[in-house]
Amino acid sequence: MLARGLFSSAFTIANSLLKKCIIIRMEILDGRLKFFLYLMTLTVLILIGGLYFCQIYQGDKYIRLAHNNRLRMIRSSAPRGEIFDRNGVPLAVNDTTFCIMGYPLDLNTTAKLERLSKILKRHGIPMTVADLEKTIKQQRLAPYRVMRIVPNLTMTQMAEIVADYEFPRELFPLNVWRRTYPAGNVAANILGYVGEISERELESRSEEGYIGGDLIGKSGIERSYENILRGSPGQQSLEVDARGRKVRIIDESPAVKGEDLHLTLDMGAQKLAVELLKDYKGALLALDIKTGAVLAIASSPVYDNNPLTWGVSGREWKEIITNPDRPMLDRAIAGVYPPASTFKAFMSIAALEENMINSSTMFACRGGLRLGSHTFKCWKHSGHGSLNVVGALQHSCDVFYYQVGLRSGIERLIKWGRKFRLGEPTGIDLPGEAGGNIAGPDWKYRRFKTNWVNGDTVNYSIGQGYVLMTPIQIARVYAAIANGGKLVTPHLNQKGYKPPEDIGLDQSKLAIVQKGLDYVVSRGTGSRAGRFGIKVAGKTGTAQNSHGDDHALFAGYAPADDPKYVAVAVVEAGKHGSSVAAPLVGELLAHLLSH
């Protein structure tokens, strides 16, 4: 009985423990099931939320993206405005050429570029993979915007390449405009050239709508009037299939040609000026004395701007810019020279206006002027004797002007230099104009930390020493002498006229200087300028040159009694203004008056 009782109790206890274990196990299983249930519910909710966000909330956006996968944007360059001279002679025109176009997405592997490079080389176009990668990098803005892969192909080249059995069908030809300059080197310094926009230019002009591969004015008129000449590019939106092949045009806006530009330049006079300078280094230019219109502006040596527009190699470009003759320097506006004796006309005006001299003032020239321990010599070592201002201009007496300068003082001369706008650009509508140097005590102290001395004034008085001018500045001074004291603004654009600035010269005193300039040619040092059937007034100059022979200068206007045009010649290492520069000016002025 006892054993049965114990067994019964043990069984009851074991059964109770088993029930408790089962209950605990069920509770654990229920917790796990609940956890997984919650997890599944959360996952479903996230999926539903994602579907809602993509399909409903952001549905329009993703529809647009899917639609854009079928779109290609083709940007077509606008024909640039063409440039003509005053008589309608074409100076810059557009020729049709071809480019191979493509999309970044279609050229995204080295293998594809290697294949394209191989095809191009087979047809005589030596573009390496590196060249293609550089081209793509410069232009890549969006994966679906077309870019220029190979530029400047002729129709024959384009036809051969496209007919190649390996030519990628994702690429396609597009006709574009190429700039051509019929005048070539005759007007290269004026027109400049266009070239592919650089990375630096893209950064500085990022808000003006340029993209990589666009052409932009690099120098000359092309650069000055880029905003007028460039026009507005066109654009096509194309639908393409999975292989990038055109299906249909969705939208299209045509390119708008740039505005044509008509210059004041006379190509007949310009061609003559270039021809006259062909054996020299220097500049020869002519202006209308009343308006400042530029009729000719030649710089020698010359260069041809056509190859620069079409594209030159790095080696060819280096040869151009390292050429010691510097053919790309426009000496007419950026060459700075001592004005030499052409400056004596300005000196005469300044001294007369300041009443330091008059028409009767006489100075004696015995071949030199002693100043301290140094003697400043006249070009005529035997001396000119006693001269007034008309005679001093006629014979270009240095000693007369040494004394004029010392009597006037440098401050008065600087004052009149500012009235004539010396030491600053004339404002001609060409980039790169130099301002020259009016010099003076303040300038010398800033530059050399030394004071101005009388010897500096003596040199200054004959256009030597620290004073420097460009040929275009000399021309403006002589235009003011010829037109009664009005400073014109030289310009090439026919719409670029600006009213002259009247600097208030006393006409009776100006007439004294005009008489002296008349005598220079009719009976003095500039007689060779008057051998072309017209009456010229002007002044010779021979400027010291520390690098070799003296520079030759002549500035003059014609007809002397009723002036219409002014011309200036500067011939580097020409030795004598009277024999070299004067005939150039005389012949150019005669051409302008006879045509």
Sequence and secondary structure as in RCSB ss.txt:
>XXXX:A:sequence
MLARGLFSSAFTIANSLLKKCIIIRMEILDGRLKFFLYLMTLTVLILIGGLYFCQIYQGDKYIRLAHNNRLRMIR
SSAPRGEIFDRNGVPLAVNDTTFCIMGYPLDLNTTAKLERLSKILKRHGIPMTVADLEKTIKQQRLAPYRVMRIV
PNLTMTQMAEIVADYEFPRELFPLNVWRRTYPAGNVAANILGYVGEISERELESRSEEGYIGGDLIGKSGIERSY
ENILRGSPGQQSLEVDARGRKVRIIDESPAVKGEDLHLTLDMGAQKLAVELLKDYKGALLALDIKTGAVLAIASS
PVYDNNPLTWGVSGREWKEIITNPDRPMLDRAIAGVYPPASTFKAFMSIAALEENMINSSTMFACRGGLRLGSHT
FKCWKHSGHGSLNVVGALQHSCDVFYYQVGLRSGIERLIKWGRKFRLGEPTGIDLPGEAGGNIAGPDWKYRRFKT
NWVNGDTVNYSIGQGYVLMTPIQIARVYAAIANGGKLVTPHLNQKGYKPPEDIGLDQSKLAIVQKGLDYVVSRGT
GSRAGRFGIKVAGKTGTAQNSHGDDHALFAGYAPADDPKYVAVAVVEAGKHGSSVAAPLVGELLAHLLSH
>XXXX:A:secstr
 HHHHHHHHHHHHHHHHHHHHHHHHHHHHHHHHHHHHHHHHHHHHHHHHHHHIIIIITHHHHHHHHHHTTEEEEE
E      EE TT  EEEEEEEEEEEEE GGGG SHHHHHHHHHHHHHTT    HHHHHHHHHHH S TTB EEEE
EEE HHHHHHHHHSTTS TT EEEEEEEEE TTGGGSHHHH  EEE  HHHHHHTGGGT  TT EEE SHHHHHT
HHHHS B EEEEEEE TTS EEEEEEEE  B    EEBS  HHHHHHHHHHTTTSSEEEEEEETTT BEEEEEEE
S   SHHHHH   HHHHHHHHT TT TTS HHHH  B  GGGGHHHHHHHHHHTTS  TT  EEESSEEEETTEE
EE SSTT  EEE HHHHHHHT HHHHHHHHHHH HHHHHHHHHHTTTTS    SSTT    B   HHHHHHHHS 
   HHHHHHHHTT TT BB HHHHHHHHHHHHHTSEE   BSBTT     EE    HHHHHHHHHHHHHHHHHST
TGGGG SSS  EEEEEEE  TTSS EEEEEEEESTTS  EEEEEEETT   IIIIIHHHHHHHHHHHHH 
